[in-house]
Amino acid sequence: MKHEDYAAWLVDFDGTLYRPKPVQLAMAAELLLTGLPRVPVIRAFRAEHERLRSEEALHEPSPFHAQLARAAERTQLAPEVIERIVREWMQERPCKWIRRFVRTELVTELRSFRAAGGKLAVVSDYPVRAKLAALELTELFDVVVANGEADGPASLKPTPAGFLRAAERLSVAPDACLVIGDRDDADGEASRRAGMGFRLVR
């Protein structure tokens, strides 16, 4: 099936809607200059994310909260302290760099697809609303399914929970959905388990 023939496109955010390498380099430099004491916390948080991904287990109220709790245990800091650091350094500060390195061609495709009657959703393993707002793309998407936000998935990719929830909220059958993402081992595998098409963004 051609990409434009799908009824809905379910789009990953981080690494898909923007080019990740320059954003990662810019944030690494910013951390070294002004946030060095935060590095162990961010590393612990990311390490727990990958552990949760490999476990493929359900976590209530969300994998995000499980990730915070585990990172807090590893660092001996309170979960609310971890959350403040994560929100500042992984959700708020990157916005200025994401704006510079947005994939404009993909955004143009998304706008054209929606103008032609297609439905759009963001499906992310991290909170995305602040980043969507920074890109001025909030109104582009019919549905947002993001870990750590209201109505987020109970498990991380490669489980298909987030994509299936997005399809349900869009009232579109899974086989009429195309997943667009930058990781075949996460987005691609989740799409295959959900019976959806997949487009890899490099």
VEXFIRO-289324 format. One record per residue: residue in one letter; x, y, z of N, C-alpha, C in turn. Coordinates in steps of 0.2 Angstrom, whole numbers, padded with zeros to 4 digits, always signed. Example, Ala and Ser with C-alpha at 12.3 -4.5 7.8 and 13.67 -1.06 7.14 Angstrom:
BEGIN
A+0066-0028+0039+0062-0022+0039+0066-0016+0039
S+0064-0011+0035+0068-0005+0036+0064+0000+0039
***
This chain:
BEGIN
M+0004-0006+0000+0000+0000+0000+0004+0006+0000
K+0003+0011-0004+0006+0017-0004+0005+0021+0002
H+0010+0025+0004+0009+0029+0011+0003+0033+0011
E+0001+0036+0005-0004+0041+0005-0011+0037+0005
D-0011+0031+0004-0017+0027+0004-0019+0025+0011
Y-0015+0025+0016-0017+0024+0023-0022+0029+0025
A-0027+0027+0030-0031+0032+0033-0028+0036+0038
A-0023+0034+0042-0020+0037+0047-0013+0036+0047
W-0009+0042+0049-0002+0041+0050-0001+0042+0058
L+0003+0037+0061+0005+0038+0068+0012+0039+0068
V+0014+0045+0071+0021+0048+0070+0024+0048+0077
D+0030+0045+0077+0035+0045+0083+0037+0053+0083
F+0039+0055+0089+0041+0062+0089+0049+0062+0089
D+0052+0060+0095+0059+0061+0096+0063+0058+0090
G+0067+0061+0087+0071+0058+0081+0068+0057+0075
T+0061+0059+0075+0057+0058+0069+0055+0065+0066
L+0052+0069+0070+0050+0075+0068+0056+0081+0068
Y+0061+0079+0071+0067+0083+0070+0074+0078+0069
R+0079+0082+0067+0085+0078+0066+0089+0077+0073
P+0090+0071+0075+0092+0070+0082+0099+0072+0083
K+0104+0071+0079+0111+0071+0080+0113+0078+0082
P+0111+0084+0078+0113+0090+0080+0109+0093+0087
V+0103+0090+0088+0100+0092+0094+0104+0088+0100
Q+0106+0082+0099+0110+0079+0105+0116+0082+0106
L+0120+0084+0101+0126+0088+0102+0125+0094+0105
A+0120+0098+0103+0119+0104+0106+0117+0104+0114
M+0113+0099+0115+0111+0097+0122+0117+0095+0126
A+0121+0091+0123+0127+0088+0127+0132+0094+0129
A+0133+0099+0124+0137+0105+0125+0134+0109+0131
E+0127+0110+0131+0124+0114+0136+0124+0111+0143
L+0124+0104+0143+0125+0100+0149+0132+0101+0152
L+0137+0101+0148+0144+0102+0150+0145+0109+0153
L+0142+0114+0149+0143+0121+0151+0139+0123+0158
T+0133+0120+0158+0129+0123+0164+0125+0118+0168
G+0126+0112+0166+0122+0107+0169+0125+0100+0171
L+0132+0101+0172+0136+0095+0173+0133+0091+0179
P+0131+0094+0185+0129+0090+0190+0122+0086+0189
R+0119+0088+0183+0113+0084+0181+0114+0078+0177
V+0120+0077+0175+0122+0072+0170+0120+0065+0173
P+0123+0063+0179+0121+0057+0182+0114+0055+0183
V+0110+0060+0184+0102+0059+0185+0100+0057+0178
I+0102+0061+0173+0099+0060+0166+0101+0053+0163
R+0107+0051+0165+0110+0045+0163+0106+0039+0166
A+0104+0040+0172+0101+0035+0176+0094+0034+0173
F+0091+0040+0172+0084+0040+0169+0083+0037+0162
R+0088+0038+0158+0088+0035+0151+0090+0028+0152
A+0094+0026+0157+0096+0019+0157+0089+0015+0160
E+0086+0018+0164+0079+0014+0166+0074+0014+0161
H+0074+0019+0156+0070+0019+0150+0071+0013+0146
E+0078+0011+0145+0079+0006+0141+0078-0001+0144
R+0079-0001+0151+0077-0007+0154+0069-0009+0154
L+0065-0003+0155+0058-0004+0154+0056-0006+0147
R+0060-0004+0142+0058-0005+0135+0060-0013+0134
S+0065-0015+0137+0067-0022+0136+0062-0027+0140
E+0060-0025+0145+0055-0029+0149+0048-0030+0146
E+0046-0025+0142+0040-0025+0139+0034-0027+0144
A+0034-0024+0150+0029-0025+0155+0024-0020+0155
L+0018-0021+0158+0014-0016+0159+0015-0012+0166
H+0015-0005+0166+0016-0001+0172+0011+0004+0173
E+0008+0004+0179+0003+0009+0180+0005+0013+0186
P+0004+0020+0186-0001+0023+0181+0003+0024+0174
S+0010+0023+0173+0013+0024+0167+0020+0022+0168
P+0023+0020+0162+0030+0018+0162+0035+0024+0165
F+0032+0030+0163+0036+0036+0165+0037+0036+0173
H+0032+0035+0176+0032+0035+0184+0036+0030+0186
A+0036+0024+0183+0040+0018+0185+0048+0020+0184
Q+0049+0024+0178+0056+0026+0177+0058+0031+0182
L+0054+0036+0184+0056+0040+0189+0058+0037+0195
A+0054+0032+0197+0055+0029+0204+0061+0025+0204
R+0063+0021+0198+0069+0017+0197+0075+0022+0197
A+0074+0027+0194+0080+0032+0193+0081+0035+0200
A+0076+0037+0204+0077+0039+0211+0080+0034+0215
E+0078+0028+0215+0082+0023+0219+0089+0022+0217
R+0091+0023+0211+0098+0022+0208+0102+0028+0211
T+0099+0034+0211+0103+0040+0212+0102+0043+0220
Q+0097+0039+0223+0096+0041+0230+0093+0048+0230
L+0089+0050+0225+0086+0057+0225+0078+0055+0225
A+0075+0060+0227+0067+0060+0227+0065+0060+0220
P+0059+0056+0219+0056+0056+0212+0055+0063+0210
E+0052+0067+0214+0050+0074+0212+0056+0078+0209
V+0062+0076+0212+0068+0080+0210+0070+0077+0203
I+0070+0071+0203+0071+0068+0196+0067+0071+0191
E+0060+0071+0192+0056+0074+0187+0057+0081+0185
R+0059+0085+0190+0061+0092+0189+0067+0092+0184
I+0072+0088+0185+0078+0088+0181+0076+0086+0174
V+0072+0081+0174+0070+0078+0167+0066+0083+0163
R+0061+0086+0166+0057+0091+0163+0061+0096+0160
E+0066+0099+0164+0070+0104+0162+0075+0103+0156
W+0078+0097+0157+0084+0095+0153+0082+0091+0147
M+0076+0087+0147+0074+0083+0142+0068+0085+0138
Q+0064+0090+0141+0058+0092+0138+0058+0100+0137
E+0060+0104+0141+0060+0111+0140+0066+0114+0136
R+0072+0113+0139+0078+0116+0136+0079+0113+0129
P+0078+0107+0127+0079+0105+0120+0074+0109+0115
C+0069+0112+0117+0064+0115+0112+0067+0120+0108
K+0072+0124+0110+0075+0129+0106+0079+0125+0100
W+0082+0120+0102+0086+0116+0097+0082+0112+0092
I+0076+0109+0095+0072+0106+0090+0069+0110+0085
R+0067+0116+0087+0065+0121+0082+0069+0122+0076
R+0076+0122+0078+0081+0123+0073+0082+0118+0068
F+0080+0112+0070+0082+0106+0066+0076+0101+0065
V+0070+0105+0065+0064+0101+0063+0065+0098+0056
R+0062+0093+0054+0062+0090+0047+0056+0093+0044
T+0058+0099+0040+0052+0103+0037+0049+0099+0031
E+0053+0095+0028+0050+0091+0022+0044+0086+0025
L+0046+0083+0031+0041+0078+0034+0035+0082+0036
V+0036+0088+0039+0030+0092+0042+0026+0094+0036
T+0029+0096+0030+0025+0097+0024+0021+0092+0022
E+0024+0086+0022+0020+0080+0020+0014+0078+0025
L+0015+0079+0031+0010+0078+0036+0004+0083+0035
R+0006+0089+0034+0001+0094+0032-0003+0093+0026
S+0000+0090+0021-0003+0088+0015-0008+0082+0016
F-0005+0078+0020-0009+0072+0021-0015+0073+0025
R-0015+0078+0030-0021+0080+0033-0026+0084+0029
A-0023+0088+0025-0027+0092+0021-0031+0088+0016
A-0028+0082+0014-0032+0077+0010-0037+0073+0013
G-0037+0074+0020-0042+0070+0023-0039+0065+0028
G-0033+0064+0028-0030+0059+0033-0030+0061+0040
K-0029+0056+0044-0029+0058+0051-0022+0057+0054
L-0020+0061+0059-0013+0061+0062-0013+0060+0069
A-0008+0056+0071-0007+0055+0079+0000+0055+0080
V+0002+0058+0086+0009+0057+0089+0009+0052+0094
V+0013+0047+0093+0014+0042+0098+0021+0041+0101
S+0022+0043+0107+0029+0044+0110+0030+0040+0116
D+0036+0038+0117+0038+0035+0124+0040+0040+0129
Y+0040+0047+0127+0041+0052+0132+0036+0058+0131
P+0035+0062+0136+0030+0068+0135+0032+0072+0130
V+0027+0074+0126+0029+0078+0120+0025+0085+0119
R+0020+0086+0123+0016+0092+0122+0020+0098+0122
A+0025+0099+0126+0029+0105+0126+0033+0106+0120
K+0035+0100+0117+0039+0100+0111+0035+0102+0105
L+0029+0099+0105+0024+0100+0100+0022+0108+0100
A+0021+0111+0105+0020+0118+0106+0026+0122+0103
A+0032+0120+0105+0038+0124+0103+0038+0124+0095
L+0036+0118+0092+0036+0118+0085+0030+0121+0082
E+0025+0123+0086+0019+0125+0083+0015+0120+0079
L+0015+0114+0082+0012+0108+0078+0006+0105+0082
T+0005+0108+0088+0000+0105+0092-0007+0104+0088
E-0009+0109+0084-0015+0108+0080-0015+0104+0074
L-0009+0102+0073-0008+0097+0067-0011+0090+0068
F-0010+0088+0074-0012+0081+0076-0019+0080+0079
D-0022+0075+0077-0029+0074+0080-0029+0071+0087
V-0023+0067+0088-0023+0063+0094-0015+0063+0096
V-0014+0064+0103-0007+0063+0106-0008+0057+0111
V-0003+0052+0110-0003+0047+0115+0005+0047+0117
A+0006+0049+0123+0013+0050+0125+0014+0047+0132
N+0019+0044+0133+0021+0041+0140+0022+0047+0145
G+0019+0047+0151+0020+0052+0155+0015+0058+0155
E+0010+0057+0150+0004+0062+0149-0002+0058+0150
A-0008+0062+0150-0014+0059+0151-0016+0054+0145
D-0019+0049+0147-0021+0043+0142-0015+0041+0138
G-0009+0041+0142-0003+0038+0139-0003+0030+0139
P+0002+0027+0135+0002+0019+0135+0004+0017+0142
A+0003+0010+0143+0005+0007+0149+0011+0003+0148
S+0014+0003+0142+0020+0000+0141+0024+0004+0135
L+0030+0003+0135+0034+0006+0130+0035+0002+0123
K+0037+0005+0118+0039+0002+0112+0045-0003+0113
P+0045-0009+0110+0041-0011+0104+0035-0014+0106
T+0032-0014+0112+0025-0016+0112+0020-0011+0108
P+0015-0014+0105+0011-0009+0101+0006-0005+0105
A+0006-0005+0111+0001-0002+0115-0001+0005+0113
G+0004+0009+0113+0003+0016+0111+0000+0017+0104
F+0002+0013+0099+0000+0014+0092-0007+0011+0092
L-0009+0006+0095-0016+0003+0095-0020+0008+0099
R-0018+0011+0104-0022+0016+0108-0024+0022+0103
A-0019+0024+0099-0020+0030+0095-0025+0028+0089
A-0024+0022+0086-0029+0020+0081-0036+0019+0084
E-0037+0017+0090-0043+0017+0093-0046+0024+0094
R-0042+0028+0096-0045+0035+0097-0046+0039+0091
L-0043+0037+0085-0044+0039+0079-0050+0036+0075
S-0052+0030+0078-0057+0026+0075-0055+0024+0068
V-0049+0021+0068-0046+0019+0062-0043+0012+0063
A-0045+0007+0059-0042+0000+0060-0035+0000+0059
P-0031-0005+0063-0024-0005+0063-0021-0006+0056
D-0024-0010+0052-0021-0011+0046-0022-0005+0041
A-0026+0000+0043-0026+0006+0039-0022+0012+0042
C-0017+0010+0046-0013+0015+0049-0005+0014+0047
L-0002+0019+0046+0005+0019+0044+0009+0022+0050
V+0014+0019+0053+0018+0021+0058+0024+0024+0055
I+0026+0030+0057+0032+0034+0054+0037+0035+0060
G+0043+0032+0060+0047+0032+0065+0054+0032+0063
D+0059+0033+0068+0066+0033+0066+0070+0027+0069
R+0066+0022+0072+0069+0016+0075+0065+0010+0073
D+0069+0006+0069+0065+0000+0067+0064-0005+0073
D+0069-0005+0078+0068-0010+0083+0063-0008+0088
A+0061-0001+0088+0055+0001+0092+0049+0003+0088
D+0049+0008+0084+0043+0010+0080+0041+0004+0075
G+0046+0002+0072+0045-0003+0067+0042-0010+0070
E+0046-0012+0075+0043-0018+0078+0036-0018+0081
A+0035-0012+0084+0028-0011+0087+0023-0011+0081
S+0025-0008+0076+0020-0007+0070+0019-0014+0067
R+0024-0018+0067+0023-0025+0064+0018-0029+0069
R+0019-0028+0076+0015-0032+0080+0008-0030+0080
A+0007-0023+0078+0000-0020+0078-0003-0022+0072
G+0000-0024+0067-0002-0026+0060-0003-0019+0056
M+0002-0015+0057+0002-0008+0054+0007-0008+0049
G+0007-0003+0044+0013-0002+0040+0018+0002+0043
F+0024+0003+0040+0029+0006+0043+0034+0010+0038
R+0035+0016+0040+0040+0020+0036+0046+0022+0040
L+0052+0020+0039+0058+0022+0043+0060+0029+0040
V+0061+0033+0045+0064+0040+0044+0071+0040+0046
R+0076+0042+0041+0083+0042+0043+0086+0049+0043
***
